[in-house]
Amino acid sequence: MSDGRIKIGWMLSAASPDNELGNTDQSWAYDGHFEEKVHANVCDNYGKRWQIGDIVGVFLDIQDRTISKFD
């Protein structure tokens, strides 16, 4: 991984691809550079800042409607 801002997340298929992840109610994102999770353009402190060489995994459980990260 490189240093700097990188988001990972999901967007509904109905969402416009012109929107940044997390900036609408149709997308969810985790930003390890700013240590926050984002949904509907609302940011909450979350996780820890990632470093060069980190490996980040994510889990989406559609039945339980949860998103988790692993680091």
N, C-alpha and C positions, 0 to 999 in steps of 0.2 A: 504494500500500500504506500502511496505517496503522502507527503505532508500536505495539509490544507483541508478545505471543506469538501466533504463527500457525504451525500445522503444515500440511504438505502430505504426502500419502502415499497408500498403498493398503491395502485391507483385503480379504481373501477374502470371497466371497459367503456362505460358511458362518459367518462371524464375527458375533457379536452387535453390532448398531449402538449398543448402550449403552456399549461400551468405547471409550476414547480411542485414537486412532491410535497405534500403536507399543507399546501396553501389553499385547498378547497375542502369541502366536507366529503369529497369523493376520493381523498387520498390520505395516506398516513406515512410518516417518515421518521427516521432516526438520524440525527446528525451528531456524530461522535466528535467533531471538531468543536462544536459549541455546547456539547453535552446536553442535548435536548431532544425531546420527541415533539412532533408537530402534527396537528390535525386541524383542519378548518382555519388555518393561519393562526392558531393558538399554540404557543410554545410553552412547554413545561420542562423544568430541569429533570434530567434523566441520565443515568449511566455515568461513565467516566470518559475523559478525553482519550481518544485512541492515539496510538503512537505508530511510527513507521515499523512495519513488520508484524503488526497485530493481524490476527485473523478473526473476522466477525461472521457469525452465522445467525440466521434469523429463522423463526418458526411461525407459520401462520396456521392457526387452527380454525377452520371455517365453521365447524359445529359449535365450538365454545365461543367463537367470535373474539379470539384473543391473538395478540401479536407479541412475541417475545424475542429477545436478543440473547445471544450467547457470546461471551468474549473471555 
